[in-house]
């Protein structure tokens, strides 16, 4: 049984970096089986906020942006399934908003 999920760059909105996305503390997750993805994979989906970039994209520590941010859909795929659609970026950490 898979227990690890990650966020992958093919699922991000255009112009939004993976590290700009923040997860609301009260996020409500939907579990959905996507038959089209790799012949059938269960994904997790919720709503999140894309915050403006606040520093260098490769910086380890960045000041957290404030405000509501841009409303975006957040989709997580099983960790074992990442990088199967194309070469991509991935992260397992999602800062809270």
N, CA, C and O atoms as CSV, one atom per row, in Angstrom:
chain,resi,resn,atom,element,x,y,z
A,1,UNK,N,N,0.839,-1.172,0.000
A,1,UNK,CA,C,0.000,0.000,0.000
A,1,UNK,C,C,0.888,1.241,0.000
A,1,UNK,O,O,1.815,1.343,0.803
A,2,UNK,N,N,0.607,2.185,-0.898
A,2,UNK,CA,C,1.355,3.434,-0.966
A,2,UNK,C,C,0.856,4.396,0.106
A,2,UNK,O,O,-0.351,4.553,0.289
A,3,UNK,N,N,1.759,5.023,0.795
A,3,UNK,CA,C,1.376,6.006,1.805
A,3,UNK,C,C,2.009,7.365,1.562
A,3,UNK,O,O,1.661,8.332,2.240
A,4,UNK,N,N,2.921,7.461,0.621
A,4,UNK,CA,C,3.594,8.718,0.356
A,4,UNK,C,C,3.078,9.378,-0.912
A,4,UNK,O,O,2.896,8.721,-1.937
A,5,UNK,N,N,2.848,10.668,-0.835
A,5,UNK,CA,C,2.391,11.445,-1.986
A,5,UNK,C,C,3.313,12.628,-2.187
A,5,UNK,O,O,3.994,13.061,-1.258
A,6,UNK,N,N,3.332,13.154,-3.411
A,6,UNK,CA,C,4.160,14.310,-3.712
A,6,UNK,C,C,3.451,15.228,-4.695
A,6,UNK,O,O,2.488,14.840,-5.356
A,7,UNK,N,N,3.943,16.432,-4.771
A,7,UNK,CA,C,3.436,17.434,-5.697
A,7,UNK,C,C,4.403,17.460,-6.868
A,7,UNK,O,O,5.617,17.507,-6.672
A,8,UNK,N,N,3.874,17.429,-8.077
A,8,UNK,CA,C,4.697,17.322,-9.271
A,8,UNK,C,C,4.461,18.520,-10.194
A,8,UNK,O,O,3.338,19.015,-10.287
A,9,UNK,N,N,5.504,18.985,-10.872
A,9,UNK,CA,C,5.395,20.190,-11.694
A,9,UNK,C,C,4.380,20.100,-12.839
A,9,UNK,O,O,3.812,21.141,-13.170
A,10,UNK,N,N,4.099,18.960,-13.470
A,10,UNK,CA,C,3.076,18.957,-14.521
A,10,UNK,C,C,1.667,19.325,-14.020
A,10,UNK,O,O,0.803,19.685,-14.820
A,11,UNK,N,N,1.436,19.236,-12.716
A,11,UNK,CA,C,0.118,19.534,-12.162
A,11,UNK,C,C,-0.023,20.967,-11.656
A,11,UNK,O,O,-1.082,21.336,-11.148
A,12,UNK,N,N,1.002,21.762,-11.783
A,12,UNK,CA,C,0.931,23.141,-11.293
A,12,UNK,C,C,0.343,24.060,-12.358
A,12,UNK,O,O,0.480,23.792,-13.552
A,13,UNK,N,N,-0.306,25.136,-11.938
A,13,UNK,CA,C,-0.817,26.116,-12.903
A,13,UNK,C,C,0.349,26.826,-13.598
A,13,UNK,O,O,1.429,26.953,-13.022
A,14,UNK,N,N,0.138,27.280,-14.811
A,14,UNK,CA,C,1.171,28.001,-15.557
A,14,UNK,C,C,1.630,29.225,-14.767
A,14,UNK,O,O,0.811,29.981,-14.245
A,15,UNK,N,N,2.927,29.410,-14.685
A,15,UNK,CA,C,3.482,30.578,-14.011
A,15,UNK,C,C,3.606,30.461,-12.506
A,15,UNK,O,O,4.043,31.406,-11.851
A,16,UNK,N,N,3.231,29.323,-11.943
A,16,UNK,CA,C,3.308,29.127,-10.491
A,16,UNK,C,C,4.409,28.120,-10.193
A,16,UNK,O,O,4.362,26.983,-10.663
A,17,UNK,N,N,5.388,28.534,-9.419
A,17,UNK,CA,C,6.482,27.664,-9.008
A,17,UNK,C,C,5.987,26.714,-7.914
A,17,UNK,O,O,5.112,27.072,-7.126
A,18,UNK,N,N,6.541,25.522,-7.869
A,18,UNK,CA,C,6.139,24.549,-6.838
A,18,UNK,C,C,6.266,25.124,-5.429
A,18,UNK,O,O,5.449,24.828,-4.558
A,19,UNK,N,N,7.281,25.938,-5.211
A,19,UNK,CA,C,7.551,26.448,-3.867
A,19,UNK,C,C,6.706,27.657,-3.482
A,19,UNK,O,O,6.827,28.161,-2.366
A,20,UNK,N,N,5.868,28.121,-4.372
A,20,UNK,CA,C,4.968,29.232,-4.056
A,20,UNK,C,C,3.649,28.742,-3.462
A,20,UNK,O,O,2.906,29.541,-2.893
A,21,UNK,N,N,3.345,27.471,-3.578
A,21,UNK,CA,C,2.050,26.936,-3.154
A,21,UNK,C,C,2.035,26.704,-1.645
A,21,UNK,O,O,2.964,26.128,-1.081
A,22,UNK,N,N,0.964,27.164,-1.008
A,22,UNK,CA,C,0.776,27.002,0.434
A,22,UNK,C,C,-0.531,26.261,0.687
A,22,UNK,O,O,-1.538,26.508,0.022
A,23,UNK,N,N,-0.503,25.365,1.639
A,23,UNK,CA,C,-1.652,24.541,1.989
A,23,UNK,C,C,-2.429,25.183,3.133
A,23,UNK,O,O,-1.848,25.440,4.188
A,24,UNK,N,N,-3.718,25.448,2.960
A,24,UNK,CA,C,-4.505,25.986,4.073
A,24,UNK,C,C,-4.559,24.990,5.236
A,24,UNK,O,O,-4.610,23.778,5.024
A,25,UNK,N,N,-4.549,25.502,6.440
A,25,UNK,CA,C,-4.597,24.626,7.621
A,25,UNK,C,C,-5.888,23.817,7.683
A,25,UNK,O,O,-5.914,22.738,8.275
A,26,UNK,N,N,-6.961,24.328,7.078
A,26,UNK,CA,C,-8.238,23.628,7.114
A,26,UNK,C,C,-8.564,22.951,5.770
A,26,UNK,O,O,-9.733,22.786,5.422
A,27,UNK,N,N,-7.546,22.571,5.037
A,27,UNK,CA,C,-7.756,21.947,3.717
A,27,UNK,C,C,-8.626,20.698,3.834
A,27,UNK,O,O,-8.490,19.912,4.772
A,28,UNK,N,N,-9.509,20.537,2.877
A,28,UNK,CA,C,-10.365,19.348,2.789
A,28,UNK,C,C,-9.928,18.560,1.558
A,28,UNK,O,O,-10.042,19.031,0.426
A,29,UNK,N,N,-9.434,17.372,1.799
A,29,UNK,CA,C,-8.867,16.546,0.735
A,29,UNK,C,C,-9.931,15.679,0.074
A,29,UNK,O,O,-10.857,15.201,0.730
A,30,UNK,N,N,-9.785,15.483,-1.230
A,30,UNK,CA,C,-10.617,14.558,-1.995
A,30,UNK,C,C,-9.713,13.468,-2.527
A,30,UNK,O,O,-8.674,13.749,-3.123
A,31,UNK,N,N,-10.099,12.255,-2.317
A,31,UNK,CA,C,-9.392,11.090,-2.838
A,31,UNK,C,C,-10.078,10.712,-4.143
A,31,UNK,O,O,-11.288,10.490,-4.164
A,32,UNK,N,N,-9.306,10.636,-5.247
A,32,UNK,CA,C,-9.916,10.347,-6.545
A,32,UNK,C,C,-9.032,9.378,-7.319
A,32,UNK,O,O,-7.813,9.536,-7.367
A,33,UNK,N,N,-9.650,8.388,-7.914
A,33,UNK,CA,C,-8.906,7.445,-8.755
A,33,UNK,C,C,-8.905,7.975,-10.183
A,33,UNK,O,O,-9.958,8.085,-10.812
A,34,UNK,N,N,-7.731,8.301,-10.686
A,34,UNK,CA,C,-7.565,8.843,-12.037
A,34,UNK,C,C,-7.190,7.694,-12.973
A,34,UNK,O,O,-6.039,7.259,-12.996
A,35,UNK,N,N,-8.148,7.214,-13.734
A,35,UNK,CA,C,-7.924,6.075,-14.634
A,35,UNK,C,C,-6.986,6.402,-15.785
A,35,UNK,O,O,-6.364,5.507,-16.358
A,36,UNK,N,N,-6.881,7.702,-16.128
A,36,UNK,CA,C,-6.049,8.131,-17.258
A,36,UNK,C,C,-4.568,8.228,-16.888
A,36,UNK,O,O,-3.709,8.130,-17.764
A,37,UNK,N,N,-4.266,8.415,-15.633
A,37,UNK,CA,C,-2.887,8.597,-15.194
A,37,UNK,C,C,-2.233,7.240,-14.949
A,37,UNK,O,O,-2.604,6.525,-14.018
A,38,UNK,N,N,-1.268,6.893,-15.778
A,38,UNK,CA,C,-0.495,5.648,-15.631
A,38,UNK,C,C,-1.375,4.405,-15.485
A,38,UNK,O,O,-1.075,3.511,-14.694
A,39,UNK,N,N,-2.451,4.361,-16.250
A,39,UNK,CA,C,-3.393,3.228,-16.242
A,39,UNK,C,C,-4.138,3.058,-14.926
A,39,UNK,O,O,-4.651,1.980,-14.627
A,40,UNK,N,N,-4.194,4.128,-14.146
A,40,UNK,CA,C,-4.977,4.089,-12.912
A,40,UNK,C,C,-4.158,4.349,-11.663
A,40,UNK,O,O,-3.424,3.476,-11.201
A,41,UNK,N,N,-4.285,5.550,-11.119
A,41,UNK,CA,C,-3.564,5.948,-9.908
A,41,UNK,C,C,-4.519,6.759,-9.036
A,41,UNK,O,O,-5.293,7.567,-9.549
A,42,UNK,N,N,-4.469,6.549,-7.737
A,42,UNK,CA,C,-5.271,7.337,-6.809
A,42,UNK,C,C,-4.511,8.607,-6.455
A,42,UNK,O,O,-3.364,8.552,-6.011
A,43,UNK,N,N,-5.156,9.750,-6.654
A,43,UNK,CA,C,-4.546,11.053,-6.379
A,43,UNK,C,C,-5.297,11.735,-5.243
A,43,UNK,O,O,-6.444,11.395,-4.951
A,44,UNK,N,N,-4.647,12.693,-4.613
A,44,UNK,CA,C,-5.259,13.523,-3.578
A,44,UNK,C,C,-5.402,14.923,-4.143
A,44,UNK,O,O,-4.476,15.431,-4.776
A,45,UNK,N,N,-6.564,15.566,-3.923
A,45,UNK,CA,C,-6.804,16.898,-4.460
A,45,UNK,C,C,-7.415,17.795,-3.397
A,45,UNK,O,O,-8.205,17.349,-2.564
A,46,UNK,N,N,-7.033,19.075,-3.440
A,46,UNK,CA,C,-7.592,20.084,-2.552
A,46,UNK,C,C,-7.356,21.457,-3.169
A,46,UNK,O,O,-6.783,21.567,-4.253
A,47,UNK,N,N,-7.794,22.487,-2.485
A,47,UNK,CA,C,-7.560,23.864,-2.917
A,47,UNK,C,C,-6.417,24.432,-2.089
A,47,UNK,O,O,-6.263,24.098,-0.914
A,48,UNK,N,N,-5.618,25.292,-2.708
A,48,UNK,CA,C,-4.465,25.880,-2.036
A,48,UNK,C,C,-4.315,27.326,-2.475
A,48,UNK,O,O,-5.153,27.853,-3.206
A,49,UNK,N,N,-3.241,27.965,-2.024
A,49,UNK,CA,C,-2.954,29.351,-2.393
A,49,UNK,C,C,-1.544,29.432,-2.961
A,49,UNK,O,O,-0.610,28.855,-2.402
A,50,UNK,N,N,-1.390,30.144,-4.066
A,50,UNK,CA,C,-0.065,30.422,-4.637
A,50,UNK,C,C,0.331,31.814,-4.173
A,50,UNK,O,O,-0.343,32.798,-4.479
A,51,UNK,N,N,1.414,31.886,-3.443
A,51,UNK,CA,C,1.874,33.155,-2.888
A,51,UNK,C,C,2.955,33.745,-3.779
A,51,UNK,O,O,3.676,32.998,-4.441
A,52,UNK,N,N,3.086,35.065,-3.812
A,52,UNK,CA,C,4.141,35.682,-4.614
A,52,UNK,C,C,5.521,35.251,-4.118
A,52,UNK,O,O,5.716,35.024,-2.924
A,53,UNK,N,N,6.466,35.141,-5.033
A,53,UNK,CA,C,7.843,34.789,-4.662
A,53,UNK,C,C,8.424,35.911,-3.804
A,53,UNK,O,O,8.155,37.087,-4.047
A,54,UNK,N,N,9.225,35.543,-2.795
A,54,UNK,CA,C,9.771,36.543,-1.878
A,54,UNK,C,C,11.291,36.538,-1.816
A,54,UNK,O,O,11.870,37.225,-0.975
A,55,UNK,N,N,11.935,35.799,-2.665
A,55,UNK,CA,C,13.393,35.754,-2.626
A,55,UNK,C,C,13.927,34.937,-3.772
A,55,UNK,O,O,13.176,34.553,-4.669
A,56,UNK,N,N,15.222,34.665,-3.754
A,56,UNK,CA,C,15.820,33.882,-4.832
A,56,UNK,C,C,15.162,32.504,-4.931
A,56,UNK,O,O,14.878,31.892,-3.902
A,57,UNK,N,N,14.913,32.003,-6.146
A,57,UNK,CA,C,14.214,30.730,-6.297
A,57,UNK,C,C,14.957,29.542,-5.714
A,57,UNK,O,O,14.335,28.536,-5.375
A,58,UNK,N,N,16.276,29.635,-5.589
A,58,UNK,CA,C,17.042,28.513,-5.060
A,58,UNK,C,C,17.465,28.717,-3.615
A,58,UNK,O,O,18.239,27.925,-3.078
A,59,UNK,N,N,16.966,29.773,-2.983
A,59,UNK,CA,C,17.347,30.048,-1.606
A,59,UNK,C,C,16.740,29.034,-0.642
A,59,UNK,O,O,15.591,28.623,-0.801
A,60,UNK,N,N,17.513,28.641,0.346
A,60,UNK,CA,C,17.019,27.670,1.325
A,60,UNK,C,C,15.961,28.291,2.231
A,60,UNK,O,O,14.947,27.659,2.529
A,61,UNK,N,N,16.193,29.515,2.663
A,61,UNK,CA,C,15.253,30.186,3.552
A,61,UNK,C,C,14.697,31.407,2.847
A,61,UNK,O,O,15.444,32.223,2.306
A,62,UNK,N,N,13.384,31.524,2.857
A,62,UNK,CA,C,12.724,32.675,2.253
A,62,UNK,C,C,11.669,33.189,3.208
A,62,UNK,O,O,11.029,32.408,3.913
A,63,UNK,N,N,11.487,34.473,3.233
A,63,UNK,CA,C,10.447,35.064,4.068
A,63,UNK,C,C,9.089,34.658,3.503
A,63,UNK,O,O,8.876,34.720,2.292
A,64,UNK,N,N,8.179,34.249,4.366
A,64,UNK,CA,C,6.839,33.849,3.930
A,64,UNK,C,C,6.051,35.073,3.490
A,64,UNK,O,O,6.037,36.097,4.172
A,65,UNK,N,N,5.396,34.953,2.343
A,65,UNK,CA,C,4.557,36.038,1.845
A,65,UNK,C,C,3.263,36.076,2.652
A,65,UNK,O,O,2.798,35.050,3.149
A,66,UNK,N,N,2.693,37.263,2.776
A,66,UNK,CA,C,1.431,37.393,3.490
A,66,UNK,C,C,0.312,37.670,2.495
A,66,UNK,O,O,0.567,37.934,1.320
A,67,UNK,N,N,-0.913,37.610,2.967
A,67,UNK,CA,C,-2.065,37.859,2.113
A,67,UNK,C,C,-2.762,36.568,1.729
A,67,UNK,O,O,-2.388,35.483,2.174
A,68,UNK,N,N,-3.784,36.704,0.893
A,68,UNK,CA,C,-4.600,35.551,0.509
A,68,UNK,C,C,-3.958,34.710,-0.584
A,68,UNK,O,O,-4.158,33.496,-0.626
A,69,UNK,N,N,-3.195,35.331,-1.459
A,69,UNK,CA,C,-2.590,34.594,-2.559
A,69,UNK,C,C,-3.594,34.257,-3.656
A,69,UNK,O,O,-4.785,34.542,-3.536
A,70,UNK,N,N,-3.101,33.659,-4.703
A,70,UNK,CA,C,-3.921,33.236,-5.844
A,70,UNK,C,C,-4.507,31.857,-5.561
A,70,UNK,O,O,-3.777,30.948,-5.166
A,71,UNK,N,N,-5.781,31.693,-5.753
A,71,UNK,CA,C,-6.469,30.421,-5.535
A,71,UNK,C,C,-6.029,29.417,-6.617
A,71,UNK,O,O,-6.162,29.700,-7.808
A,72,UNK,N,N,-5.505,28.245,-6.208
A,72,UNK,CA,C,-5.065,27.223,-7.162
A,72,UNK,C,C,-5.509,25.836,-6.703
A,72,UNK,O,O,-5.703,25.595,-5.511
A,73,UNK,N,N,-5.664,24.945,-7.651
A,73,UNK,CA,C,-5.947,23.542,-7.331
A,73,UNK,C,C,-4.625,22.857,-7.006
A,73,UNK,O,O,-3.610,23.111,-7.655
A,74,UNK,N,N,-4.642,22.003,-6.016
A,74,UNK,CA,C,-3.453,21.256,-5.615
A,74,UNK,C,C,-3.728,19.771,-5.804
A,74,UNK,O,O,-4.728,19.247,-5.314
A,75,UNK,N,N,-2.844,19.109,-6.508
A,75,UNK,CA,C,-2.999,17.674,-6.774
A,75,UNK,C,C,-1.715,16.962,-6.372
A,75,UNK,O,O,-0.622,17.371,-6.765
A,76,UNK,N,N,-1.846,15.911,-5.601
A,76,UNK,CA,C,-0.714,15.096,-5.194
A,76,UNK,C,C,-0.835,13.717,-5.837
A,76,UNK,O,O,-1.921,13.143,-5.910
A,77,UNK,N,N,0.293,13.203,-6.296
A,77,UNK,CA,C,0.334,11.865,-6.896
A,77,UNK,C,C,1.137,10.960,-5.978
A,77,UNK,O,O,1.942,11.450,-5.185
A,78,UNK,N,N,0.937,9.642,-6.067
A,78,UNK,CA,C,1.754,8.738,-5.256
A,78,UNK,C,C,3.241,8.957,-5.552
A,78,UNK,O,O,3.632,9.166,-6.700
A,79,UNK,N,N,4.041,8.909,-4.523
A,79,UNK,CA,C,5.476,9.152,-4.666
A,79,UNK,C,C,6.098,8.232,-5.713
A,79,UNK,O,O,6.950,8.664,-6.489
A,80,UNK,N,N,5.686,6.985,-5.741
A,80,UNK,CA,C,6.271,6.039,-6.696
A,80,UNK,C,C,5.964,6.403,-8.144
A,80,UNK,O,O,6.655,5.941,-9.052
A,81,UNK,N,N,4.941,7.223,-8.376
A,81,UNK,CA,C,4.496,7.528,-9.735
A,81,UNK,C,C,5.102,8.814,-10.306
A,81,UNK,O,O,4.869,9.130,-11.472
A,82,UNK,N,N,5.865,9.552,-9.518
A,82,UNK,CA,C,6.369,10.826,-10.027
A,82,UNK,C,C,7.393,10.608,-11.130
A,82,UNK,O,O,8.108,9.606,-11.162
A,83,UNK,N,N,7.438,11.585,-12.036
A,83,UNK,CA,C,8.349,11.610,-13.183
A,83,UNK,C,C,8.043,10.519,-14.201
A,83,UNK,O,O,8.937,10.086,-14.927
A,84,UNK,N,N,6.809,10.074,-14.263
A,84,UNK,CA,C,6.413,9.074,-15.255
A,84,UNK,C,C,5.704,9.690,-16.450
A,84,UNK,O,O,5.539,9.024,-17.472
A,85,UNK,N,N,5.286,10.932,-16.350
A,85,UNK,CA,C,4.630,11.603,-17.475
A,85,UNK,C,C,5.644,12.351,-18.321
A,85,UNK,O,O,5.522,12.406,-19.545
A,86,UNK,N,N,6.628,12.917,-17.681
A,86,UNK,CA,C,7.705,13.651,-18.337
A,86,UNK,C,C,8.740,13.956,-17.264
A,86,UNK,O,O,8.502,13.722,-16.079
A,87,UNK,N,N,9.876,14.473,-17.675
A,87,UNK,CA,C,10.852,14.897,-16.679
A,87,UNK,C,C,10.224,16.050,-15.910
A,87,UNK,O,O,9.667,16.965,-16.517
A,88,UNK,N,N,10.306,16.019,-14.596
A,88,UNK,CA,C,9.597,17.027,-13.818
A,88,UNK,C,C,10.297,17.326,-12.507
A,88,UNK,O,O,11.207,16.616,-12.077
A,89,UNK,N,N,9.837,18.410,-11.884
A,89,UNK,CA,C,10.250,18.744,-10.528
A,89,UNK,C,C,9.230,18.150,-9.575
A,89,UNK,O,O,8.075,17.933,-9.943
A,90,UNK,N,N,9.662,17.886,-8.344
A,90,UNK,CA,C,8.771,17.274,-7.379
A,90,UNK,C,C,9.154,17.765,-5.993
A,90,UNK,O,O,10.316,18.076,-5.733
A,91,UNK,N,N,8.173,17.833,-5.108
A,91,UNK,CA,C,8.431,18.122,-3.711
A,91,UNK,C,C,7.432,17.365,-2.841
A,91,UNK,O,O,6.292,17.141,-3.248
A,92,UNK,N,N,7.855,16.980,-1.668
A,92,UNK,CA,C,6.953,16.328,-0.725
A,92,UNK,C,C,6.550,17.275,0.403
A,92,UNK,O,O,5.650,16.960,1.181
A,93,UNK,N,N,7.209,18.432,0.498
A,93,UNK,CA,C,6.934,19.400,1.548
A,93,UNK,C,C,5.994,20.475,1.036
A,93,UNK,O,O,6.214,21.032,-0.040
A,94,UNK,N,N,4.957,20.769,1.788
A,94,UNK,CA,C,4.005,21.821,1.421
A,94,UNK,C,C,3.834,22.729,2.627
A,94,UNK,O,O,3.227,22.329,3.620
A,95,UNK,N,N,4.364,23.953,2.557
A,95,UNK,CA,C,4.215,24.876,3.690
A,95,UNK,C,C,2.745,25.208,3.939
A,95,UNK,O,O,1.934,25.231,3.013
A,96,UNK,N,N,2.422,25.462,5.193
A,96,UNK,CA,C,1.064,25.844,5.561
A,96,UNK,C,C,0.839,27.326,5.355
A,96,UNK,O,O,1.775,28.125,5.397
A,97,UNK,N,N,-0.410,27.682,5.132
A,97,UNK,CA,C,-0.788,29.081,4.917
A,97,UNK,C,C,-1.742,29.514,6.001
A,97,UNK,O,O,-2.187,30.662,6.009
